[in-house]
Amino acid sequence: MRPETPRGIRNFNPGNIRHAKGVRWQGMAVAQGDTAFVQFTAPRWGIRAIARVLITYQDKRLAADGSRIDTVREFIERWAPPSENNTNAYTASVARALGLHPDYEGVDVYDFDVMRTLVSAIVRHENGPGPLPGGHWYGDAIIADGLALAGIELGAKHGVAA
């Protein structure tokens, strides 16, 4: 890859997931040359990691107000804290991609179409516009493959594969 390719794309970690002590991801490269961000062996593993983090947020973490994480704003505030990011711009960008109000309660990451759009919007925001139509970095097949590895299958709604 060319050096001007964004770090997240070079690392096959398009969500720019940071290293965490004791965490070993599926598909993580054996050699980790980036001290800050995880390096994966292929894009599908980085996409899987984004999806698994979002699933964990919805299932096991709470929003700042103590409620379940189920709005675009709550996901992005957790994903990209304001101390490191322009969270309002990030939230607006992802909500626009989903066609939802940032505070709509009911974002379901088990819905394939929601997760696909959410992951694609995060990848775009983290890495800037890509070379594919619509500014994407990855085609539908790679995204679907990564989501399948995370347990989100095409046709899935509310955690049930069709």
DSSP file (Angstrom, degrees, kcal/mol; ACC not computed):
  #  RESIDUE AA STRUCTURE BP1 BP2  ACC     N-H-->O    O-->H-N    N-H-->O    O-->H-N    TCO  KAPPA ALPHA  PHI   PSI    X-CA   Y-CA   Z-CA
    1    1 A M              0   0    0      0, 0.0     9,-0.0     0, 0.0     0, 0.0   0.000 360.0 360.0 360.0 149.4    0.0    0.0    0.0
    2    2 A R    >   -     0   0    0      1,-0.1     3,-1.9     2,-0.0     8,-0.1  -0.410 360.0-118.4 -70.4 148.9    1.1    3.5   -0.7
    3    3 A P  T 3  S+     0   0    0      0, 0.0    -1,-0.1     0, 0.0     7,-0.1   0.773 112.5  61.9 -61.8 -25.6    2.3    5.5    2.4
    4    4 A E  T 3  S+     0   0    0      2,-0.1     3,-0.1     3,-0.0    -2,-0.0   0.581  77.0 110.6 -78.8  -6.1   -0.5    8.1    2.0
    5    5 A T  S <  S-     0   0    0     -3,-1.9     5,-0.1     1,-0.1   122,-0.0  -0.495  86.6 -96.3 -63.0 133.1   -3.0    5.3    2.5
    6    6 A P    >>  -     0   0    0      0, 0.0     4,-2.5     0, 0.0     3,-0.7  -0.143  28.0-117.4 -55.7 147.8   -4.6    6.0    6.0
    7    7 A R  H 3> S+     0   0    0      1,-0.3     4,-2.5     2,-0.2     6,-0.3   0.867 113.2  56.0 -53.1 -43.5   -3.2    4.1    8.9
    8    8 A G  H 34>S+     0   0    0      1,-0.2     5,-2.5     2,-0.2    -1,-0.3   0.855 110.5  44.8 -61.8 -35.4   -6.4    2.3    9.6
    9    9 A I  H X45S+     0   0    0     -3,-0.7     3,-1.3     3,-0.2    -2,-0.2   0.909 112.5  50.9 -74.6 -43.7   -6.5    0.9    6.1
   10   10 A R  H 3<5S+     0   0    0     -4,-2.5    -2,-0.2     1,-0.3    -1,-0.2   0.870 113.6  45.9 -59.9 -37.0   -2.8    0.0    6.1
   11   11 A N  T 3<5S-     0   0    0     -4,-2.5    29,-2.8    -5,-0.2    -1,-0.3   0.440 109.4-122.9 -84.1  -0.4   -3.3   -1.9    9.4
   12   12 A F  T < 5S+     0   0    0     -3,-1.3    34,-0.3    27,-0.2    30,-0.2   0.821  85.6 114.0  55.5  30.9   -6.5   -3.6    8.1
   13   13 A N    > < +     0   0    0     -5,-2.5     3,-2.4    -6,-0.3    -1,-0.1  -0.653  37.8 170.2-128.2  70.1   -8.0   -1.9   11.2
   14   14 A P  T 3  S+     0   0    0      0, 0.0   112,-0.2     0, 0.0    -5,-0.1   0.573  76.6  56.0 -69.2  -7.2  -10.4    0.6    9.6
   15   15 A G  T 3  S-     0   0    0     -7,-0.2    -6,-0.0    31,-0.1    -7,-0.0   0.431 105.7-128.0 -96.4  -1.0  -12.0    1.4   12.9
   16   16 A N    <   -     0   0    0     -3,-2.4     2,-0.4     1,-0.2    -8,-0.1   0.937  35.0-171.2  52.1  53.0   -8.7    2.4   14.4
   17   17 A I        -     0   0    0     21,-0.2    21,-2.4    -9,-0.1    -1,-0.2  -0.623  15.2-132.3 -77.2 128.1   -9.2    0.1   17.4
   18   18 A R  B     -A   37   0A   0     -2,-0.4    19,-0.3    19,-0.2     2,-0.1  -0.393  23.9 -95.0 -80.3 155.5   -6.4    0.7   20.0
   19   19 A H        -     0   0    0     17,-2.2     2,-0.4    16,-0.1    -1,-0.1  -0.436  39.8-163.3 -62.6 142.0   -4.4   -2.0   21.7
   20   20 A A    >   -     0   0    0      3,-0.3     3,-2.4    -2,-0.1    -3,-0.0  -0.998  31.9 -95.3-130.6 136.9   -5.8   -3.0   25.1
   21   21 A K  T 3  S+     0   0    0     -2,-0.4     3,-0.1     1,-0.3     0, 0.0  -0.228 106.7   2.0 -54.3 125.7   -3.8   -4.9   27.7
   22   22 A G  T 3  S+     0   0    0      1,-0.2     2,-0.6     0, 0.0    -1,-0.3   0.447  95.8 131.0  80.1   0.2   -4.5   -8.6   27.4
   23   23 A V    <   -     0   0    0     -3,-2.4     2,-0.5     2,-0.0    -3,-0.3  -0.777  31.7-177.6 -94.0 125.1   -6.8   -8.4   24.4
   24   24 A R        -     0   0    0     -2,-0.6     2,-0.2    -3,-0.1     3,-0.0  -0.970  14.4-153.2-121.0 112.9   -6.1  -10.8   21.5
   25   25 A W    >   -     0   0    0     -2,-0.5     3,-1.6     1,-0.1     2,-0.2  -0.526  24.6-103.7 -84.4 148.9   -8.5  -10.3   18.6
   26   26 A Q  T 3  S+     0   0    0      1,-0.2    23,-0.1    -2,-0.2     3,-0.1  -0.526 111.7  20.3 -62.5 137.2   -9.4  -13.0   16.1
   27   27 A G  T 3  S+     0   0    0      1,-0.3    14,-2.7    -2,-0.2    15,-0.3   0.550  88.6 151.2  78.7   6.8   -7.5  -12.3   12.9
   28   28 A M  B <   -B   40   0B   0     -3,-1.6    12,-0.3    12,-0.2    -1,-0.3  -0.528  51.9-110.5 -72.6 135.0   -4.9  -10.1   14.7
   29   29 A A        -     0   0    0     10,-2.6    10,-0.2    -2,-0.2    -1,-0.1  -0.375  16.7-132.7 -64.3 142.8   -1.5  -10.2   13.1
   30   30 A V  S    S+     0   0    0      1,-0.1     2,-0.5    -2,-0.1    -1,-0.1   0.952  96.6  56.9 -62.3 -49.7    1.2  -12.0   15.0
   31   31 A A  S    S-     0   0    0      1,-0.0     2,-0.7     2,-0.0    -2,-0.1  -0.747  72.5-164.8 -85.9 124.3    3.6   -9.2   14.6
   32   32 A Q        +     0   0    0     -2,-0.5     6,-0.0     1,-0.1    -2,-0.0  -0.842  17.5 166.9-112.7  93.1    2.3   -5.9   15.9
   33   33 A G        +     0   0    0     -2,-0.7     2,-0.6     1,-0.0    -1,-0.1   0.587  60.0  76.7 -83.2 -11.7    4.4   -3.1   14.5
   34   34 A D        -     0   0    0      3,-0.3     5,-0.1     1,-0.1    -1,-0.0  -0.898  64.2-163.4-102.0 116.8    2.0   -0.3   15.4
   35   35 A T  S    S+     0   0    0     -2,-0.6    -1,-0.1     1,-0.2   -16,-0.1   0.714  86.1  38.5 -74.6 -19.5    2.3    0.4   19.2
   36   36 A A  S    S+     0   0    0      1,-0.2   -17,-2.2   -18,-0.1     2,-0.4   0.865 114.5  42.9 -96.6 -43.7   -1.0    2.3   19.3
   37   37 A F  B    S-A   18   0A   0    -19,-0.3    -3,-0.3     1,-0.0   -19,-0.2  -0.851  82.1-109.7-117.3 142.8   -3.4    0.5   17.0
   38   38 A V        -     0   0    0    -21,-2.4     2,-0.5    -2,-0.4   -21,-0.2  -0.326  27.6-145.2 -62.3 143.0   -4.2   -3.2   16.4
   39   39 A Q        -     0   0    0    -10,-0.2   -10,-2.6    -5,-0.1     2,-0.2  -0.963  14.4-162.3-113.0 131.0   -3.0   -4.7   13.1
   40   40 A F  B     -B   28   0B   0    -29,-2.8   -12,-0.2    -2,-0.5   -13,-0.1  -0.643  26.4-122.7-107.1 166.6   -5.1   -7.4   11.5
   41   41 A T  S    S+     0   0    0    -14,-2.7   -13,-0.1    -2,-0.2   -29,-0.1   0.673  91.8   3.5 -83.2 -18.4   -4.2   -9.9    8.8
   42   42 A A  S >> S-     0   0    0    -15,-0.3     3,-1.2   -30,-0.2     4,-1.1  -0.977  77.8-103.1-161.6 157.3   -7.0   -8.8    6.4
   43   43 A P  H 3> S+     0   0    0      0, 0.0     4,-2.5     0, 0.0     5,-0.2   0.842 114.1  64.5 -56.4 -35.9   -9.8   -6.1    6.2
   44   44 A R  H 3> S+     0   0    0      1,-0.2     4,-2.3     2,-0.2     5,-0.1   0.846 100.9  51.5 -59.6 -32.7  -12.5   -8.6    7.1
   45   45 A W  H <> S+     0   0    0     -3,-1.2     4,-2.1     2,-0.2    -1,-0.2   0.867 109.5  48.8 -73.4 -35.3  -11.0   -9.1   10.6
   46   46 A G  H  X S+     0   0    0     -4,-1.1     4,-1.9   -34,-0.3    -2,-0.2   0.881 112.6  48.4 -68.1 -37.7  -10.8   -5.3   11.2
   47   47 A I  H  X S+     0   0    0     -4,-2.5     4,-2.3     2,-0.2    -2,-0.2   0.909 109.7  52.6 -67.2 -42.2  -14.5   -5.1   10.1
   48   48 A R  H  X S+     0   0    0     -4,-2.3     4,-2.8    -5,-0.2    -2,-0.2   0.922 107.7  52.5 -56.6 -44.7  -15.4   -8.0   12.4
   49   49 A A  H  X S+     0   0    0     -4,-2.1     4,-2.4     2,-0.2    -1,-0.2   0.902 107.3  50.9 -61.6 -42.5  -13.7   -6.2   15.3
   50   50 A I  H  X S+     0   0    0     -4,-1.9     4,-2.4     1,-0.2    -1,-0.2   0.957 112.8  46.7 -57.3 -49.8  -15.7   -3.0   14.7
   51   51 A A  H  X S+     0   0    0     -4,-2.3     4,-2.5     1,-0.2    -2,-0.2   0.904 111.0  51.1 -61.4 -42.8  -18.9   -5.0   14.7
   52   52 A R  H  X S+     0   0    0     -4,-2.8     4,-2.4     1,-0.2    -1,-0.2   0.894 110.1  50.0 -63.9 -39.0  -17.9   -7.0   17.8
   53   53 A V  H  X S+     0   0    0     -4,-2.4     4,-2.5     2,-0.2    -1,-0.2   0.936 111.7  48.1 -63.7 -44.8  -17.2   -3.7   19.7
   54   54 A L  H  X S+     0   0    0     -4,-2.4     4,-2.2     2,-0.2    -2,-0.2   0.889 111.3  50.5 -63.7 -39.4  -20.5   -2.2   18.6
   55   55 A I  H  X S+     0   0    0     -4,-2.5     4,-2.8     2,-0.2     5,-0.3   0.921 110.1  50.6 -62.8 -43.9  -22.3   -5.4   19.7
   56   56 A T  H  X>S+     0   0    0     -4,-2.4     4,-3.0     1,-0.2     5,-0.8   0.910 108.2  52.9 -60.9 -42.6  -20.5   -5.3   23.1
   57   57 A Y  H  X5S+     0   0    0     -4,-2.5     4,-1.2     1,-0.2    12,-0.5   0.946 114.0  41.9 -56.9 -48.4  -21.6   -1.6   23.5
   58   58 A Q  H  <5S+     0   0    0     -4,-2.2    11,-0.2     1,-0.2    -2,-0.2   0.895 124.5  35.0 -68.8 -39.2  -25.2   -2.5   22.9
   59   59 A D  H  <5S+     0   0    0     -4,-2.8    -2,-0.2    -5,-0.2    -1,-0.2   0.794 133.0  16.1 -87.4 -29.0  -25.3   -5.7   25.0
   60   60 A K  H  <5S+     0   0    0     -4,-3.0     2,-0.3    -5,-0.3    -3,-0.2   0.529 106.7  70.2-129.3  -8.6  -23.0   -5.0   27.9
   61   61 A R     << -     0   0    0     -4,-1.2     8,-0.8    -5,-0.8     2,-0.3  -0.735  62.4-136.5-114.5 162.9  -22.2   -1.2   28.3
   62   62 A L  B     -C   68   0C   0     -2,-0.3     6,-0.2     6,-0.2     5,-0.1  -0.887  19.0-116.5-118.3 150.2  -24.3    1.7   29.4
   63   63 A A    >   -     0   0    0      4,-3.2     3,-2.3    -2,-0.3     6,-0.1  -0.219  44.5 -91.6 -71.1 170.4  -24.6    5.2   28.0
   64   64 A A  T 3  S+     0   0    0      1,-0.3    -1,-0.1     2,-0.1     5,-0.0   0.810 129.0  53.4 -56.2 -32.0  -23.6    8.2   30.0
   65   65 A D  T 3  S-     0   0    0      3,-0.1    -1,-0.3     2,-0.1     3,-0.1   0.391 121.9-106.0 -87.0   5.3  -27.1    8.5   31.4
   66   66 A G  S <  S+     0   0    0     -3,-2.3    -2,-0.1     1,-0.3     2,-0.1   0.426  81.6 122.4  88.6  -1.3  -27.1    4.9   32.5
   67   67 A S  S    S-     0   0    0      1,-0.1    -4,-3.2    -5,-0.1    -1,-0.3  -0.365  74.0 -79.9 -87.6 170.9  -29.4    3.7   29.8
   68   68 A R  B     -C   62   0C   0     -6,-0.2     2,-0.8     1,-0.1    -6,-0.2  -0.414  50.1-107.9 -64.3 143.6  -28.8    1.0   27.2
   69   69 A I        +     0   0    0     -8,-0.8    -1,-0.1   -12,-0.5    -8,-0.1  -0.680  69.1 130.7 -78.1 111.0  -26.7    2.2   24.2
   70   70 A D        +     0   0    0     -2,-0.8    37,-2.7    38,-0.1    36,-2.4   0.196  43.4  80.9-151.9  19.1  -29.1    2.4   21.3
   71   71 A T  S  > S-     0   0    0     34,-0.2     4,-2.3    35,-0.2     5,-0.2  -0.911  79.0-119.5-122.9 157.1  -28.7    5.8   19.7
   72   72 A V  H  > S+     0   0    0     29,-0.4     4,-2.7    32,-0.3     5,-0.3   0.930 115.9  53.8 -57.2 -45.0  -26.1    6.9   17.1
   73   73 A R  H  > S+     0   0    0     29,-2.5     4,-2.7     1,-0.2     5,-0.2   0.915 108.8  48.0 -58.1 -44.6  -24.9    9.6   19.6
   74   74 A E  H  > S+     0   0    0     28,-0.3     4,-1.4     2,-0.2    -1,-0.2   0.901 112.7  48.5 -65.8 -40.7  -24.4    7.0   22.4
   75   75 A F  H  X S+     0   0    0     -4,-2.3     4,-2.8     1,-0.2    -2,-0.2   0.948 116.1  42.7 -61.9 -48.1  -22.5    4.6   20.1
   76   76 A I  H  X S+     0   0    0     -4,-2.7     4,-3.3     1,-0.2    -2,-0.2   0.867 109.3  56.1 -72.6 -36.0  -20.2    7.3   18.8
   77   77 A E  H  < S+     0   0    0     -4,-2.7    -1,-0.2    -5,-0.3    -2,-0.2   0.860 115.1  41.0 -61.4 -32.9  -19.6    9.0   22.2
   78   78 A R  H  < S+     0   0    0     -4,-1.4    -2,-0.2    -5,-0.2    -1,-0.2   0.898 119.3  44.7 -78.2 -43.1  -18.4    5.6   23.4
   79   79 A W  H  < S+     0   0    0     -4,-2.8    -2,-0.2     1,-0.3    -3,-0.2   0.913 129.6  21.0 -66.7 -45.2  -16.5    4.8   20.2
   80   80 A A  S  < S-     0   0    0     -4,-3.3    -1,-0.3    -5,-0.2     5,-0.1  -0.737  85.3-149.3-131.2  80.6  -14.8    8.2   19.7
   81   81 A P    >>  -     0   0    0      0, 0.0     3,-2.4     0, 0.0     4,-1.4  -0.131  22.5-118.2 -57.4 146.5  -14.7   10.1   23.0
   82   82 A P  T 34 S+     0   0    0      0, 0.0     5,-0.1     0, 0.0     6,-0.1   0.724 110.4  70.4 -58.0 -22.8  -14.9   13.9   22.9
   83   83 A S  T 34 S+     0   0    0      1,-0.2     3,-0.1     3,-0.1    -3,-0.0   0.738 116.5  22.3 -66.3 -20.7  -11.5   14.1   24.5
   84   84 A E  T <4 S+     0   0    0     -3,-2.4     2,-0.3     1,-0.1    -1,-0.2   0.529 126.1  37.1-119.3 -12.2  -10.0   12.7   21.3
   85   85 A N  S  < S-     0   0    0     -4,-1.4     2,-1.5    -5,-0.1     3,-0.2  -0.899  79.0-106.1-141.5 161.4  -12.6   13.6   18.6
   86   86 A N     >  -     0   0    0     -2,-0.3     4,-2.3     1,-0.2     3,-0.2  -0.719  45.4-179.9 -85.2  84.0  -15.1   16.0   17.3
   87   87 A T  H  > S+     0   0    0     -2,-1.5     4,-3.0     1,-0.2     5,-0.2   0.826  72.3  56.9 -62.6 -34.7  -17.9   13.7   18.5
   88   88 A N  H  > S+     0   0    0      2,-0.2     4,-2.4     1,-0.2    -1,-0.2   0.929 110.4  43.6 -63.9 -44.0  -20.7   16.0   17.3
   89   89 A A  H  > S+     0   0    0     -3,-0.2     4,-2.3     2,-0.2    -2,-0.2   0.909 115.1  49.7 -65.7 -41.4  -19.4   16.0   13.7
   90   90 A Y  H  X S+     0   0    0     -4,-2.3     4,-2.3     2,-0.2     5,-0.2   0.934 112.0  48.0 -62.2 -47.3  -18.8   12.2   13.9
   91   91 A T  H  X S+     0   0    0     -4,-3.0     4,-2.8     1,-0.2     5,-0.2   0.917 111.7  49.7 -59.7 -45.3  -22.3   11.6   15.3
   92   92 A A  H  X S+     0   0    0     -4,-2.4     4,-2.3    -5,-0.2    -1,-0.2   0.901 110.7  50.3 -62.1 -41.5  -23.9   13.8   12.6
   93   93 A S  H  X S+     0   0    0     -4,-2.3     4,-1.8     2,-0.2    -1,-0.2   0.923 114.7  42.2 -63.3 -46.3  -21.9   12.0    9.8
   94   94 A V  H  X S+     0   0    0     -4,-2.3     4,-1.9     2,-0.2    -2,-0.2   0.902 113.9  51.3 -70.3 -41.5  -23.0    8.5   11.0
   95   95 A A  H  X>S+     0   0    0     -4,-2.8     5,-2.4    -5,-0.2     4,-1.2   0.903 109.2  51.8 -62.1 -40.5  -26.6    9.5   11.7
   96   96 A R  H  <5S+     0   0    0     -4,-2.3     3,-0.4    -5,-0.2    -1,-0.2   0.917 108.1  51.4 -61.4 -43.9  -26.8   11.0    8.2
   97   97 A A  H  <5S+     0   0    0     -4,-1.8    -1,-0.2     1,-0.2    -2,-0.2   0.877 114.3  43.6 -61.4 -37.4  -25.5    7.8    6.7
   98   98 A L  H  <5S-     0   0    0     -4,-1.9    -1,-0.2     2,-0.1    -2,-0.2   0.639 108.1-126.1 -81.8 -14.7  -28.1    5.8    8.6
   99   99 A G  T  <5 +     0   0    0     -4,-1.2     2,-0.3    -3,-0.4    -3,-0.2   0.826  69.4 122.6  71.9  31.2  -30.9    8.3    7.8
  100  100 A L  S   <S-     0   0    0     -5,-2.4    -1,-0.3    -6,-0.2    -2,-0.1  -0.866  71.7-104.3-124.4 155.9  -31.7    8.7   11.5
  101  101 A H    >   -     0   0    0     -2,-0.3     3,-2.1     1,-0.1   -29,-0.4  -0.585  39.6-118.4 -69.4 141.1  -31.8   11.4   14.1
  102  102 A P  T 3  S+     0   0    0      0, 0.0   -29,-2.5     0, 0.0   -28,-0.3   0.758 113.5  45.0 -56.0 -25.1  -28.7   11.2   16.3
  103  103 A D  T 3  S+     0   0    0    -31,-0.2     2,-0.3   -32,-0.2   -33,-0.0   0.234  77.0 133.2-106.3  13.2  -30.9   10.6   19.4
  104  104 A Y    <   -     0   0    0     -3,-2.1     2,-0.7     1,-0.1     3,-0.5  -0.503  51.5-141.3 -63.6 123.7  -33.3    8.1   17.8
  105  105 A E  S    S+     0   0    0     -2,-0.3   -34,-0.2     1,-0.2    -1,-0.1  -0.801  77.6  62.3 -90.8 116.4  -33.6    5.3   20.4
  106  106 A G        +     0   0    0    -36,-2.4     2,-0.5    -2,-0.7    -1,-0.2   0.446  51.3 153.6 144.5  12.7  -33.8    2.0   18.6
  107  107 A V        -     0   0    0    -37,-2.7     2,-0.7    -3,-0.5    -1,-0.2  -0.575  28.2-161.7 -67.1 121.0  -30.5    1.5   16.7
  108  108 A D    >   -     0   0    0     -2,-0.5     3,-1.7     1,-0.1     7,-0.3  -0.899  15.6-169.4-113.5 104.0  -30.2   -2.3   16.5
  109  109 A V  T 3  S+     0   0    0     -2,-0.7    -1,-0.1     1,-0.3   -54,-0.1   0.593  84.6  67.8 -71.2  -8.8  -26.7   -3.5   15.6
  110  110 A Y  T 3  S+     0   0    0    -55,-0.1     2,-0.6     4,-0.1    49,-0.3   0.601  78.1  94.0 -82.9 -11.4  -28.1   -7.1   15.1
  111  111 A D  S <> S-     0   0    0     -3,-1.7     4,-2.9    46,-0.2     5,-0.3  -0.737  75.7-143.3 -80.6 120.1  -29.9   -5.8   12.0
  112  112 A F  H  > S+     0   0    0     44,-2.2     4,-3.1    -2,-0.6     5,-0.2   0.894  97.3  48.2 -53.4 -48.3  -27.6   -6.5    9.1
  113  113 A D  H  > S+     0   0    0     43,-0.4     4,-2.0     2,-0.2    -1,-0.2   0.887 113.6  47.4 -64.3 -38.9  -28.5   -3.4    7.1
  114  114 A V  H  > S+     0   0    0     -6,-0.2     4,-2.8     2,-0.2    -2,-0.2   0.949 115.2  45.1 -65.3 -48.9  -28.0   -1.2   10.2
  115  115 A M  H  X S+     0   0    0     -4,-2.9     4,-3.0    -7,-0.3     5,-0.3   0.912 112.0  52.1 -63.8 -42.1  -24.7   -2.7   11.1
  116  116 A R  H  X S+     0   0    0     -4,-3.1     4,-2.4    -5,-0.3    -1,-0.2   0.933 114.5  42.4 -58.8 -46.3  -23.4   -2.6    7.5
  117  117 A T  H  X S+     0   0    0     -4,-2.0     4,-2.4    -5,-0.2    -2,-0.2   0.902 114.9  50.3 -68.1 -41.6  -24.3    1.1    7.3
  118  118 A L  H  X S+     0   0    0     -4,-2.8     4,-2.1     2,-0.2    -2,-0.2   0.934 113.6  44.8 -62.1 -48.0  -22.9    1.9   10.8
  119  119 A V  H  X S+     0   0    0     -4,-3.0     4,-2.8     2,-0.2     5,-0.2   0.924 113.5  50.2 -63.3 -45.4  -19.6    0.1   10.1
  120  120 A S  H  X S+     0   0    0     -4,-2.4     4,-2.3    -5,-0.3    -1,-0.2   0.891 111.0  49.2 -61.6 -39.6  -19.2    1.7    6.6
  121  121 A A  H  X S+     0   0    0     -4,-2.4     4,-2.4     2,-0.2    -1,-0.2   0.879 111.5  48.9 -68.2 -37.8  -19.9    5.1    8.1
  122  122 A I  H  X S+     0   0    0     -4,-2.1     4,-2.9     2,-0.2     5,-0.2   0.931 111.3  49.9 -65.8 -45.2  -17.3    4.6   10.9
  123  123 A V  H  X S+     0   0    0     -4,-2.8     4,-1.8     1,-0.2    -2,-0.2   0.921 112.8  47.3 -58.9 -44.6  -14.7    3.4    8.3
  124  124 A R  H  X S+     0   0    0     -4,-2.3     4,-2.1    -5,-0.2    -1,-0.2   0.918 114.6  45.7 -64.0 -44.1  -15.4    6.4    6.2
  125  125 A H  H  < S+     0   0    0     -4,-2.4    -2,-0.2     1,-0.2    -1,-0.2   0.902 115.0  46.9 -68.5 -39.6  -15.1    8.8    9.1
  126  126 A E  H  < S+     0   0    0     -4,-2.9    -1,-0.2  -112,-0.2    -2,-0.2   0.817 128.4  23.4 -69.5 -31.0  -12.0    7.2   10.6
  127  127 A N  H  < S-     0   0    0     -4,-1.8    -2,-0.2     1,-0.3    -1,-0.2   0.460 101.5-123.7-119.3  -4.0  -10.1    7.0    7.2
  128  128 A G     <  -     0   0    0     -4,-2.1    -1,-0.3    -5,-0.2     2,-0.1  -0.238  62.0 -22.2  80.3-179.1  -11.6    9.7    5.0
  129  129 A P        -     0   0    0      0, 0.0     7,-0.2     0, 0.0     6,-0.1  -0.379  67.4-145.3 -68.2 139.0  -13.1    9.0    1.6
  130  130 A G        -     0   0    0      5,-3.3     7,-0.2     2,-0.1     5,-0.1  -0.360  25.0-102.7 -95.8 179.1  -11.9    5.8   -0.1
  131  131 A P  S    S+     0   0    0      0, 0.0     6,-0.2     0, 0.0     3,-0.1   0.566  90.4  89.7 -82.1 -10.2  -11.3    5.1   -3.8
  132  132 A L  B >> S-D  136   0D   0      4,-2.3     3,-1.8     1,-0.2     4,-0.5  -0.431  95.7 -71.3 -86.1 162.5  -14.5    3.1   -4.4
  133  133 A P  G >4 S+     0   0    0      0, 0.0     3,-0.9     0, 0.0    -1,-0.2  -0.180 123.6  23.4 -50.1 140.6  -17.9    4.6   -5.5
  134  134 A G  G 34 S-     0   0    0      1,-0.2    -4,-0.1    -3,-0.1    -2,-0.1   0.551 130.7 -76.6  76.8   8.1  -19.5    6.6   -2.8
  135  135 A G  G <4 S+     0   0    0     -3,-1.8    -5,-3.3     1,-0.2    -1,-0.2   0.680  87.2 153.3  77.7  17.3  -16.2    7.1   -1.1
  136  136 A H  B <<  -D  132   0D   0     -3,-0.9    -4,-2.3    -4,-0.5    -1,-0.2  -0.426  41.0-156.2 -80.3 155.4  -16.0    3.6    0.3
  137  137 A W  S    S+     0   0    0     -7,-0.2     2,-0.3     1,-0.2    -1,-0.1   0.705  79.0  36.9 -95.7 -28.9  -12.8    1.7    1.1
  138  138 A Y  S    S-     0   0    0     -6,-0.1    -1,-0.2   -18,-0.1    -8,-0.1  -0.943  78.8-120.9-130.6 147.1  -14.3   -1.8    0.9
  139  139 A G     >  -     0   0    0     -2,-0.3     4,-1.9    -3,-0.1     3,-0.3  -0.267  38.8 -97.1 -77.6 170.5  -16.9   -3.5   -1.3
  140  140 A D  H  > S+     0   0    0      1,-0.2     4,-2.9     2,-0.2     5,-0.2   0.837 120.3  57.8 -57.6 -37.0  -20.1   -5.1   -0.1
  141  141 A A  H  > S+     0   0    0      2,-0.2     4,-2.2     1,-0.2    -1,-0.2   0.903 107.6  45.9 -65.5 -41.3  -18.6   -8.6   -0.1
  142  142 A I  H  > S+     0   0    0     -3,-0.3     4,-2.4     2,-0.2    -1,-0.2   0.914 114.6  47.9 -68.3 -41.8  -15.7   -7.7    2.3
  143  143 A I  H  X S+     0   0    0     -4,-1.9     4,-2.5     2,-0.2    -2,-0.2   0.947 113.1  48.0 -61.9 -48.3  -18.1   -5.9    4.6
  144  144 A A  H  X S+     0   0    0     -4,-2.9     4,-2.5     1,-0.2    -2,-0.2   0.879 110.7  52.1 -61.0 -38.5  -20.6   -8.8    4.6
  145  145 A D  H  X S+     0   0    0     -4,-2.2     4,-2.1    -5,-0.2    -1,-0.2   0.934 110.9  46.7 -63.6 -46.8  -17.7  -11.2    5.2
  146  146 A G  H  X S+     0   0    0     -4,-2.4     4,-1.0     1,-0.2    -2,-0.2   0.888 113.2  49.0 -62.5 -39.7  -16.5   -9.2    8.2
  147  147 A L  H  <>S+     0   0    0     -4,-2.5     5,-3.0     2,-0.2     4,-0.4   0.892 108.6  53.1 -68.1 -38.6  -20.0   -9.0    9.6
  148  148 A A  H ><5S+     0   0    0     -4,-2.5     3,-1.4     1,-0.2    -2,-0.2   0.902 105.5  54.3 -62.0 -40.3  -20.6  -12.7    9.1
  149  149 A L  H 3<5S+     0   0    0     -4,-2.1    -1,-0.2     1,-0.3    -2,-0.2   0.796 108.2  50.8 -62.3 -27.2  -17.4  -13.3   11.1
  150  150 A A  T 3<5S-     0   0    0     -4,-1.0    -1,-0.3    -3,-0.3    -2,-0.2   0.487 126.9-102.0 -87.2  -4.6  -19.0  -11.2   13.9
  151  151 A G  T < 5S+     0   0    0     -3,-1.4     2,-0.7    -4,-0.4    -3,-0.2   0.567  85.4 123.2  95.6   9.8  -22.2  -13.2   13.8
  152  152 A I      < -     0   0    0     -5,-3.0     2,-0.3    -6,-0.1    -1,-0.2  -0.908  42.2-170.2-108.1 108.3  -24.3  -10.7   11.7
  153  153 A E    >   -     0   0    0     -2,-0.7     3,-2.6   -43,-0.2   -41,-0.3  -0.678  33.9 -89.3-101.5 151.2  -25.6  -12.4    8.6
  154  154 A L  T 3  S+     0   0    0      1,-0.3     8,-0.3    -2,-0.3     3,-0.1  -0.333 118.5  25.7 -53.6 131.1  -27.3  -10.9    5.6
  155  155 A G  T 3  S+     0   0    0      1,-0.3    -1,-0.3     6,-0.1     2,-0.2   0.320  89.7 143.9  92.4  -7.6  -31.0  -10.9    6.3
  156  156 A A    <   +     0   0    0     -3,-2.6   -44,-2.2     5,-0.2     2,-0.4  -0.437  22.8 177.4 -70.4 136.1  -30.5  -10.8   10.1
  157  157 A K  B >   -E  160   0E   0      3,-1.9     3,-1.6   -46,-0.2   -46,-0.2  -0.993  67.0  -7.7-136.7 130.1  -32.9   -8.8   12.1
  158  158 A H  T 3  S-     0   0    0     -2,-0.4   -47,-0.1     1,-0.3     3,-0.1   0.859 129.5 -52.2  53.1  42.3  -32.9   -8.5   15.9
  159  159 A G  T 3  S+     0   0    0    -49,-0.3     2,-0.5     1,-0.2    -1,-0.3   0.519 113.6 111.5  79.9   5.5  -30.2  -11.1   16.3
  160  160 A V  B <   -E  157   0E   0     -3,-1.6    -3,-1.9   -50,-0.1     2,-0.3  -0.957  62.8-135.6-117.3 124.1  -31.9  -13.8   14.2
  161  161 A A              0   0    0     -2,-0.5    -5,-0.2    -5,-0.2    -6,-0.1  -0.576 360.0 360.0 -75.7 135.2  -30.5  -14.9   10.9
  162  162 A A              0   0    0     -8,-0.3    -1,-0.1    -2,-0.3    -7,-0.1   0.458 360.0 360.0 -82.6 360.0  -33.2  -15.2    8.2
